[in-house]
Amino acid sequence: MREYDIVIIGGGPAGLAAAASAKRNGVDSILILERDKELGGILNQCIHNGFGLHTFKEELTGPEYAARFIDQVEELGIEYKLHTMVMDITHEKKITAMNREEGMFEIQAKAIVLAMGCRERARGALNIPGYRPAGIYSAGTAQRLVNREGFMPGREVVILGSGDIGLIMARRMTFEGANVKVVAELMPYSGGLKRNIVQCLDDYGIPLKLSHTVVDIRGKERRKRSPVKEGKLGVEGMRPEILRRALEEAGVPLEDVAQAEKAASEIAKADLFAAGLSGRADSAQRRAALKKQLRLPEHLSANALLDVLNILYTREEFLREFAPERQYD
């Protein structure tokens, strides 16, 4: 088992700076463990300038700023391992890690520095209700896709949150031709720097709405050319009037629009799920209670129950009674 005085987990700016500082202060045995293919961490995707003013007394982009620290680490002869994932840390400071070259291995450290950075909160962590369709990204993921992977996440963009990364990505995606419709912020003030509000939003005419947030996400799938099995065109859950206007603008015959509207007015399996009648641990019990309430056969299947409900209720009536949170404005 290899032994080190200090093992630093994370090769981003904090880990690199900690390693260089420890080396300069007399610690010789140092190891950096980084799971990515290169050092630098999040800085590698932050291609905007503004870094290095305090440390290096000049304005640098994120990759340039990271390169300064990487050069220091290499000049000081600090050992590091890339593509290495830490699997476990014990109270005795024993680290279990793995990579492709060495497989699983153990390291004994006298001290461990955790410099793994942070994680963005996803839609679920923010408690935003609704579906989970394609096309919802955290700002950091969108930043990596655009700046590192050369992939454009979308052309019609709404950004929730006015922190610096959200503001910077509003400008960045505008550069790439996207239409950023709004930056919404839950708080009555922005979480970003004033200069970023001016340079990223005001200069490009992007509206900032304070005390606003996303209260629902509608639609489950990508846009479709033909109705899905639940009888809906476009993005499932789209309001009928929006769908009708889009179809008319596309030159779809009115009889086809009428058929789509009829399908959209029917109770669908997605509505059963919203009412807790499918897809949940207690759905069978809920369906049984509903059948008893409606005096329906006990062994009626879910599909047959759907047919019966469409006879007894309109979709609006069903949602109002069994899934009021699913009703659309």
ZIRA-V595735 format. One record per residue. RES is the residue in one small letter. SS is DSSP state (H for helix, E for strand, - for the rest). OMEGA is omega in whole degrees, 0 to 359 (none if undefined). NEAR is the number of other ideal C-beta (glycine too) atoms within 12 Angstrom. Layout:
BEGIN
<<RES,SS,OMEGA,NEAR> <RES,SS,OMEGA,NEAR>>
END
This chain:
BEGIN
<<m,-,180,14> <r,E,182,19> <e,E,179,18> <y,E,175,33> <d,E,179,26> <i,E,171,35> <v,E,181,42> <i,E,181,44> <i,E,183,38> <g,-,181,35> <g,-,175,45> <g,-,184,38> <p,H,180,35> <a,H,179,28> <g,H,179,40> <l,H,180,41> <a,H,178,33> <a,H,180,32> <a,H,180,43> <a,H,180,32> <s,H,179,24> <a,H,180,30> <k,H,180,27> <r,H,180,17> <n,-,169,14> <g,-,178,12> <v,-,184,24> <d,-,187,18> <s,-,184,23> <i,E,177,37> <l,E,175,40> <i,E,176,46> <l,E,183,43> <e,-,183,39> <r,-,182,27> <d,-,183,29> <k,-,180,16> <e,-,176,22> <l,-,177,40> <g,-,177,38> <g,H,185,36> <i,H,182,35> <l,H,183,38> <n,H,178,31> <q,H,179,31> <c,-,188,33> <i,-,177,27> <h,-,180,31> <n,E,181,19> <g,E,179,24> <f,E,170,29> <g,-,184,23> <l,-,181,12> <h,-,186,11> <t,-,185,20> <f,-,176,18> <k,-,173,10> <e,-,183,15> <e,-,183,16> <l,E,170,25> <t,E,180,23> <g,H,178,31> <p,H,178,27> <e,H,179,25> <y,H,179,34> <a,H,182,36> <a,H,178,24> <r,H,180,28> <f,H,178,39> <i,H,177,32> <d,H,179,18> <q,H,180,26> <v,H,181,34> <e,H,178,20> <e,H,180,15> <l,-,177,25> <g,-,181,15> <i,-,182,37> <e,E,175,26> <y,E,178,34> <k,E,178,33> <l,-,182,24> <h,-,185,19> <t,-,182,33> <m,E,176,24> <v,E,183,33> <m,E,185,20> <d,E,174,19> <i,E,181,23> <t,-,177,15> <h,-,179,8> <e,-,179,15> <k,-,173,24> <k,E,184,23> <i,E,172,36> <t,E,182,26> <a,E,178,35> <m,E,171,21> <n,E,185,22> <r,-,184,15> <e,-,187,12> <e,-,184,18> <g,E,178,13> <m,E,179,17> <f,E,181,24> <e,E,179,24> <i,E,175,37> <q,E,181,24> <a,E,172,32> <k,E,177,21> <a,E,180,22> <i,E,176,32> <v,E,178,33> <l,E,182,22> <a,-,185,30> <m,-,182,24> <g,-,183,22> <c,-,178,16> <r,-,177,11> <e,-,177,24> <r,-,180,16> <a,-,182,17> <r,-,181,24> <g,-,180,15> <a,-,178,10> <l,-,179,19> <n,-,175,15> <i,-,182,22> <p,-,177,18> <g,E,182,25> <y,-,179,24> <r,-,182,18> <p,-,172,21> <a,-,175,16> <g,-,175,24> <i,-,184,27> <y,-,167,28> <s,-,182,26> <a,H,180,39> <g,H,177,30> <t,H,177,24> <a,H,179,35> <q,H,179,36> <r,H,180,28> <l,H,183,23> <v,H,189,32> <n,H,184,31> <r,-,187,23> <e,-,181,14> <g,-,182,11> <f,-,181,16> <m,-,184,22> <p,-,181,30> <g,-,181,25> <r,-,176,15> <e,E,195,16> <v,E,168,31> <v,E,181,31> <i,E,178,45> <l,E,182,37> <g,-,184,36> <s,-,171,37> <g,-,186,30> <d,H,181,31> <i,H,177,35> <g,H,179,39> <l,H,181,38> <i,H,179,41> <m,H,174,46> <a,H,178,46> <r,H,184,35> <r,H,181,35> <m,H,173,35> <t,H,176,27> <f,H,184,20> <e,-,174,23> <g,-,179,14> <a,-,174,24> <n,E,179,19> <v,E,188,35> <k,E,183,21> <v,E,166,25> <v,E,183,42> <a,E,181,29> <e,E,181,28> <l,-,183,23> <m,-,179,18> <p,-,178,13> <y,-,181,14> <s,-,177,31> <g,-,182,24> <g,-,178,30> <l,-,180,20> <k,H,181,17> <r,H,178,19> <n,H,176,30> <i,H,181,29> <v,H,187,17> <q,H,186,23> <c,H,182,35> <l,H,186,34> <d,H,182,19> <d,H,183,16> <y,H,176,24> <g,-,179,16> <i,-,183,34> <p,-,174,21> <l,E,180,34> <k,E,178,23> <l,E,182,21> <s,-,176,13> <h,-,175,21> <t,-,177,25> <v,-,183,23> <v,-,179,16> <d,-,176,20> <i,E,183,26> <r,-,180,29> <g,-,184,29> <k,-,189,29> <e,-,176,23> <r,-,177,14> <r,-,184,22> <k,-,178,20> <r,-,181,12> <s,-,183,15> <p,-,174,23> <v,-,184,25> <k,-,178,16> <e,-,173,27> <g,-,183,27> <k,-,175,35> <l,-,175,32> <g,-,177,33> <v,-,183,26> <e,-,181,34> <g,-,180,33> <m,-,179,29> <r,-,184,22> <p,H,183,27> <e,H,177,16> <i,H,180,22> <l,H,180,34> <r,H,180,25> <r,H,180,17> <a,H,180,20> <l,H,179,28> <e,H,179,18> <e,H,179,11> <a,-,178,17> <g,-,178,10> <v,-,180,22> <p,-,185,12> <l,H,180,13> <e,H,176,11> <d,H,177,21> <v,H,180,25> <a,H,178,18> <q,H,179,22> <a,H,179,33> <e,H,178,28> <k,H,179,20> <a,H,181,26> <a,H,181,35> <s,-,181,26> <e,-,175,30> <i,-,182,38> <a,-,180,33> <k,H,177,27> <a,H,178,33> <d,H,175,41> <l,H,178,35> <f,H,180,26> <a,H,180,36> <a,-,179,34> <g,-,182,22> <l,-,175,32> <s,-,173,28> <g,-,180,18> <r,-,184,15> <a,-,183,9> <d,-,184,13> <s,H,180,21> <a,H,179,20> <q,H,178,14> <r,H,179,25> <r,H,179,34> <a,H,179,20> <a,H,179,19> <l,H,178,30> <k,H,179,24> <k,H,180,14> <q,H,182,15> <l,H,180,21> <r,-,179,11> <l,-,178,23> <p,-,185,14> <e,-,186,16> <h,-,177,12> <l,-,182,21> <s,-,180,17> <a,H,179,25> <n,H,178,19> <a,H,177,17> <l,H,179,35> <l,H,178,32> <d,H,180,19> <v,H,181,23> <l,H,179,35> <n,H,175,25> <i,H,185,16> <l,H,187,21> <y,-,160,26> <t,-,180,18> <r,H,180,35> <e,H,179,20> <e,H,180,20> <f,H,181,32> <l,H,181,26> <r,H,183,19> <e,H,189,22> <f,H,181,30> <a,-,185,28> <p,H,181,15> <e,H,183,16> <r,H,182,28> <q,-,179,21> <y,-,179,25> <d,-,none,10>>
END
